[in-house]
Amino acid sequence: DALPILSGTWSGGGTISMNTGARERIRCRVQYVVQNSGNNVQQDLRCASDSYRFDLVANVAHSGGSISGTWSESSRGVGGNIFGNARGGQINAIAQTGSFSANLNISTRGSQQSVTIQSPGQEVSEVAITLKKGGR
């Protein structure tokens, strides 16, 4: 199942791309707490580059291949709903609030995970990171 394999702490890095075309290296750490026999997960994703940082918390429920829940980003005081699907090691979701929408893709294979967040037209247009379970 997609959610129980997430459990634990993952860390690594990648790139953050701004709508200006600028790109920076970014370091991230994510903690997943899986509850309710794997049907609920809380994600706390913290990332920082030289000039940008974010702290994203999501609470998601999984049922019959679908996921839904809420998310918030504390440094900007924004939050909203998240929905999508989860199968095997693949999660595809959309996070929304007001006029903002971002596509979130998480692919987990063994102890490695890739996370891509795309939000065309926003200040940050893409975040692409590769994480290792228990990594530093």
LUMRO-615899 format. One record per residue (C-alpha): residue in three letters; x, y, z; chain. Coordinates in pm, 1 decimal. Layout:
<nodes>
<node><type>ALA</type><east>X</east><north>Y</north><up>Z</up><mol>A</mol></node>
...
</nodes>
This chain:
<nodes>
<node><type>ASP</type><east>0.0</east><north>0.0</north><up>0.0</up><mol>A</mol></node>
<node><type>ALA</type><east>114.4</east><north>356.9</north><up>-67.7</up><mol>A</mol></node>
<node><type>LEU</type><east>93.8</east><north>508.2</north><up>280.3</up><mol>A</mol></node>
<node><type>PRO</type><east>254.4</east><north>258.8</north><up>524.8</up><mol>A</mol></node>
<node><type>ILE</type><east>579.4</east><north>248.8</north><up>322.1</up><mol>A</mol></node>
<node><type>LEU</type><east>620.6</east><north>622.3</north><up>391.0</up><mol>A</mol></node>
<node><type>SER</type><east>648.8</east><north>587.7</north><up>769.3</up><mol>A</mol></node>
<node><type>GLY</type><east>958.8</east><north>747.0</north><up>920.4</up><mol>A</mol></node>
<node><type>THR</type><east>1203.4</east><north>1027.4</north><up>845.9</up><mol>A</mol></node>
<node><type>TRP</type><east>1342.2</east><north>1095.2</north><up>499.0</up><mol>A</mol></node>
<node><type>SER</type><east>1594.6</east><north>1359.2</north><up>392.4</up><mol>A</mol></node>
<node><type>GLY</type><east>1786.4</east><north>1475.0</north><up>89.0</up><mol>A</mol></node>
<node><type>GLY</type><east>1794.1</east><north>1753.9</north><up>-163.8</up><mol>A</mol></node>
<node><type>GLY</type><east>1722.8</east><north>1877.8</north><up>-510.4</up><mol>A</mol></node>
<node><type>THR</type><east>1633.1</east><north>2200.5</north><up>-685.7</up><mol>A</mol></node>
<node><type>ILE</type><east>1379.7</east><north>2477.2</north><up>-648.2</up><mol>A</mol></node>
<node><type>SER</type><east>1283.5</east><north>2670.8</north><up>-962.8</up><mol>A</mol></node>
<node><type>MET</type><east>1139.5</east><north>3022.2</north><up>-942.8</up><mol>A</mol></node>
<node><type>ASN</type><east>906.8</east><north>3179.8</north><up>-1199.3</up><mol>A</mol></node>
<node><type>THR</type><east>1190.0</east><north>3423.5</north><up>-1280.8</up><mol>A</mol></node>
<node><type>GLY</type><east>1393.9</east><north>3132.4</north><up>-1417.7</up><mol>A</mol></node>
<node><type>ALA</type><east>1629.0</east><north>3127.4</north><up>-1118.7</up><mol>A</mol></node>
<node><type>ARG</type><east>1715.9</east><north>2786.0</north><up>-972.5</up><mol>A</mol></node>
<node><type>GLU</type><east>1869.7</east><north>2700.0</north><up>-638.4</up><mol>A</mol></node>
<node><type>ARG</type><east>1982.0</east><north>2387.7</north><up>-459.6</up><mol>A</mol></node>
<node><type>ILE</type><east>1744.9</east><north>2294.3</north><up>-176.6</up><mol>A</mol></node>
<node><type>ARG</type><east>1776.1</east><north>2060.8</north><up>123.4</up><mol>A</mol></node>
<node><type>CYS</type><east>1469.8</east><north>1889.4</north><up>267.2</up><mol>A</mol></node>
<node><type>ARG</type><east>1363.5</east><north>1668.8</north><up>553.8</up><mol>A</mol></node>
<node><type>VAL</type><east>1023.6</east><north>1502.8</north><up>579.5</up><mol>A</mol></node>
<node><type>GLN</type><east>862.5</east><north>1310.4</north><up>862.8</up><mol>A</mol></node>
<node><type>TYR</type><east>568.9</east><north>1080.7</north><up>790.0</up><mol>A</mol></node>
<node><type>VAL</type><east>353.1</east><north>954.4</north><up>1076.7</up><mol>A</mol></node>
<node><type>VAL</type><east>124.9</east><north>674.3</north><up>957.4</up><mol>A</mol></node>
<node><type>GLN</type><east>-180.3</east><north>594.9</north><up>1171.7</up><mol>A</mol></node>
<node><type>ASN</type><east>-509.8</east><north>402.5</north><up>1165.5</up><mol>A</mol></node>
<node><type>SER</type><east>-365.2</east><north>83.7</north><up>1011.4</up><mol>A</mol></node>
<node><type>GLY</type><east>-206.7</east><north>281.3</north><up>729.2</up><mol>A</mol></node>
<node><type>ASN</type><east>-519.1</east><north>472.7</north><up>628.9</up><mol>A</mol></node>
<node><type>ASN</type><east>-403.4</east><north>810.6</north><up>760.6</up><mol>A</mol></node>
<node><type>VAL</type><east>-71.9</east><north>989.2</north><up>726.5</up><mol>A</mol></node>
<node><type>GLN</type><east>63.5</east><north>1318.8</north><up>856.1</up><mol>A</mol></node>
<node><type>GLN</type><east>345.3</east><north>1469.3</north><up>650.5</up><mol>A</mol></node>
<node><type>ASP</type><east>576.4</east><north>1743.6</north><up>779.3</up><mol>A</mol></node>
<node><type>LEU</type><east>803.5</east><north>1861.9</north><up>496.8</up><mol>A</mol></node>
<node><type>ARG</type><east>1068.7</east><north>2124.5</north><up>575.9</up><mol>A</mol></node>
<node><type>CYS</type><east>1289.1</east><north>2262.4</north><up>299.6</up><mol>A</mol></node>
<node><type>ALA</type><east>1544.4</east><north>2542.9</north><up>274.9</up><mol>A</mol></node>
<node><type>SER</type><east>1761.2</east><north>2693.8</north><up>1.5</up><mol>A</mol></node>
<node><type>ASP</type><east>1987.2</east><north>2998.3</north><up>21.4</up><mol>A</mol></node>
<node><type>SER</type><east>1695.6</east><north>3239.5</north><up>-19.5</up><mol>A</mol></node>
<node><type>TYR</type><east>1379.2</east><north>3036.4</north><up>31.1</up><mol>A</mol></node>
<node><type>ARG</type><east>1226.2</east><north>2810.5</north><up>292.6</up><mol>A</mol></node>
<node><type>PHE</type><east>894.1</east><north>2641.3</north><up>352.9</up><mol>A</mol></node>
<node><type>ASP</type><east>732.7</east><north>2415.3</north><up>609.9</up><mol>A</mol></node>
<node><type>LEU</type><east>444.6</east><north>2215.8</north><up>467.1</up><mol>A</mol></node>
<node><type>VAL</type><east>219.7</east><north>2000.9</north><up>687.3</up><mol>A</mol></node>
<node><type>ALA</type><east>-43.2</east><north>1773.0</north><up>534.8</up><mol>A</mol></node>
<node><type>ASN</type><east>-295.3</east><north>1538.5</north><up>697.6</up><mol>A</mol></node>
<node><type>VAL</type><east>-433.1</east><north>1283.2</north><up>453.5</up><mol>A</mol></node>
<node><type>ALA</type><east>-682.6</east><north>995.5</north><up>470.4</up><mol>A</mol></node>
<node><type>HIS</type><east>-662.6</east><north>703.4</north><up>225.6</up><mol>A</mol></node>
<node><type>SER</type><east>-962.1</east><north>500.0</north><up>116.9</up><mol>A</mol></node>
<node><type>GLY</type><east>-1004.5</east><north>274.7</north><up>-187.4</up><mol>A</mol></node>
<node><type>GLY</type><east>-710.7</east><north>426.0</north><up>-374.6</up><mol>A</mol></node>
<node><type>SER</type><east>-822.0</east><north>786.7</north><up>-315.7</up><mol>A</mol></node>
<node><type>ILE</type><east>-662.6</east><north>1033.7</north><up>-76.3</up><mol>A</mol></node>
<node><type>SER</type><east>-806.9</east><north>1353.8</north><up>67.0</up><mol>A</mol></node>
<node><type>GLY</type><east>-719.9</east><north>1589.7</north><up>347.2</up><mol>A</mol></node>
<node><type>THR</type><east>-579.7</east><north>1929.2</north><up>436.8</up><mol>A</mol></node>
<node><type>TRP</type><east>-245.6</east><north>2107.3</north><up>411.7</up><mol>A</mol></node>
<node><type>SER</type><east>-89.1</east><north>2421.7</north><up>555.4</up><mol>A</mol></node>
<node><type>GLU</type><east>231.8</east><north>2614.0</north><up>501.5</up><mol>A</mol></node>
<node><type>SER</type><east>325.1</east><north>2799.0</north><up>820.9</up><mol>A</mol></node>
<node><type>SER</type><east>581.9</east><north>3053.8</north><up>696.7</up><mol>A</mol></node>
<node><type>ARG</type><east>325.7</east><north>3208.1</north><up>457.5</up><mol>A</mol></node>
<node><type>GLY</type><east>13.7</east><north>3136.0</north><up>662.5</up><mol>A</mol></node>
<node><type>VAL</type><east>-166.4</east><north>2953.1</north><up>380.8</up><mol>A</mol></node>
<node><type>GLY</type><east>-349.7</east><north>2622.8</north><up>367.2</up><mol>A</mol></node>
<node><type>GLY</type><east>-626.7</east><north>2436.6</north><up>195.3</up><mol>A</mol></node>
<node><type>ASN</type><east>-740.5</east><north>2099.6</north><up>66.9</up><mol>A</mol></node>
<node><type>ILE</type><east>-548.8</east><north>1816.1</north><up>-91.3</up><mol>A</mol></node>
<node><type>PHE</type><east>-692.2</east><north>1530.0</north><up>-295.6</up><mol>A</mol></node>
<node><type>GLY</type><east>-573.5</east><north>1264.5</north><up>-538.3</up><mol>A</mol></node>
<node><type>ASN</type><east>-488.5</east><north>896.9</north><up>-555.5</up><mol>A</mol></node>
<node><type>ALA</type><east>-237.0</east><north>656.0</north><up>-406.0</up><mol>A</mol></node>
<node><type>ARG</type><east>-142.5</east><north>315.8</north><up>-543.0</up><mol>A</mol></node>
<node><type>GLY</type><east>165.2</east><north>109.7</north><up>-476.5</up><mol>A</mol></node>
<node><type>GLY</type><east>452.7</east><north>347.9</north><up>-418.1</up><mol>A</mol></node>
<node><type>GLN</type><east>295.0</east><north>629.2</north><up>-618.3</up><mol>A</mol></node>
<node><type>ILE</type><east>94.0</east><north>926.0</north><up>-488.1</up><mol>A</mol></node>
<node><type>ASN</type><east>-49.7</east><north>1188.5</north><up>-725.1</up><mol>A</mol></node>
<node><type>ALA</type><east>-231.6</east><north>1477.6</north><up>-563.0</up><mol>A</mol></node>
<node><type>ILE</type><east>-345.8</east><north>1836.0</north><up>-606.6</up><mol>A</mol></node>
<node><type>ALA</type><east>-314.7</east><north>2089.7</north><up>-326.5</up><mol>A</mol></node>
<node><type>GLN</type><east>-548.9</east><north>2388.2</north><up>-354.3</up><mol>A</mol></node>
<node><type>THR</type><east>-639.5</east><north>2707.5</north><up>-175.3</up><mol>A</mol></node>
<node><type>GLY</type><east>-825.6</east><north>3001.9</north><up>-326.5</up><mol>A</mol></node>
<node><type>SER</type><east>-651.0</east><north>3086.1</north><up>-652.9</up><mol>A</mol></node>
<node><type>PHE</type><east>-347.1</east><north>2866.2</north><up>-584.4</up><mol>A</mol></node>
<node><type>SER</type><east>-309.7</east><north>2509.0</north><up>-707.0</up><mol>A</mol></node>
<node><type>ALA</type><east>-6.7</east><north>2276.9</north><up>-705.8</up><mol>A</mol></node>
<node><type>ASN</type><east>48.4</east><north>1927.1</north><up>-839.4</up><mol>A</mol></node>
<node><type>LEU</type><east>223.2</east><north>1693.6</north><up>-596.1</up><mol>A</mol></node>
<node><type>ASN</type><east>381.4</east><north>1365.2</north><up>-706.5</up><mol>A</mol></node>
<node><type>ILE</type><east>552.9</east><north>1129.8</north><up>-462.4</up><mol>A</mol></node>
<node><type>SER</type><east>718.2</east><north>813.0</north><up>-588.5</up><mol>A</mol></node>
<node><type>THR</type><east>863.6</east><north>571.4</north><up>-332.2</up><mol>A</mol></node>
<node><type>ARG</type><east>1078.9</east><north>273.4</north><up>-423.2</up><mol>A</mol></node>
<node><type>GLY</type><east>1251.8</east><north>93.0</north><up>-137.6</up><mol>A</mol></node>
<node><type>SER</type><east>1444.0</east><north>346.2</north><up>71.9</up><mol>A</mol></node>
<node><type>GLN</type><east>1439.5</east><north>618.6</north><up>-196.3</up><mol>A</mol></node>
<node><type>GLN</type><east>1168.7</east><north>869.7</north><up>-268.7</up><mol>A</mol></node>
<node><type>SER</type><east>1126.9</east><north>1142.5</north><up>-529.1</up><mol>A</mol></node>
<node><type>VAL</type><east>896.2</east><north>1436.6</north><up>-463.9</up><mol>A</mol></node>
<node><type>THR</type><east>793.6</east><north>1686.4</north><up>-731.6</up><mol>A</mol></node>
<node><type>ILE</type><east>574.2</east><north>1988.9</north><up>-659.1</up><mol>A</mol></node>
<node><type>GLN</type><east>468.5</east><north>2195.2</north><up>-961.6</up><mol>A</mol></node>
<node><type>SER</type><east>280.6</east><north>2525.2</north><up>-939.8</up><mol>A</mol></node>
<node><type>PRO</type><east>304.4</east><north>2705.9</north><up>-1276.5</up><mol>A</mol></node>
<node><type>GLY</type><east>255.7</east><north>3081.6</north><up>-1255.5</up><mol>A</mol></node>
<node><type>GLN</type><east>341.7</east><north>3100.7</north><up>-884.6</up><mol>A</mol></node>
<node><type>GLU</type><east>656.9</east><north>3249.2</north><up>-726.6</up><mol>A</mol></node>
<node><type>VAL</type><east>793.6</east><north>2894.6</north><up>-698.2</up><mol>A</mol></node>
<node><type>SER</type><east>714.8</east><north>2706.0</north><up>-1018.0</up><mol>A</mol></node>
<node><type>GLU</type><east>872.0</east><north>2370.3</north><up>-924.6</up><mol>A</mol></node>
<node><type>VAL</type><east>1042.0</east><north>2184.6</north><up>-641.8</up><mol>A</mol></node>
<node><type>ALA</type><east>1211.4</east><north>1853.9</north><up>-731.0</up><mol>A</mol></node>
<node><type>ILE</type><east>1380.6</east><north>1656.0</north><up>-454.0</up><mol>A</mol></node>
<node><type>THR</type><east>1519.3</east><north>1308.1</north><up>-397.6</up><mol>A</mol></node>
<node><type>LEU</type><east>1503.8</east><north>1171.3</north><up>-43.2</up><mol>A</mol></node>
<node><type>LYS</type><east>1649.4</east><north>870.0</north><up>132.1</up><mol>A</mol></node>
<node><type>LYS</type><east>1483.9</east><north>703.0</north><up>429.7</up><mol>A</mol></node>
<node><type>GLY</type><east>1680.1</east><north>783.4</north><up>742.5</up><mol>A</mol></node>
<node><type>GLY</type><east>1922.7</east><north>987.3</north><up>529.9</up><mol>A</mol></node>
<node><type>ARG</type><east>2087.7</east><north>1312.7</north><up>631.7</up><mol>A</mol></node>
</nodes>
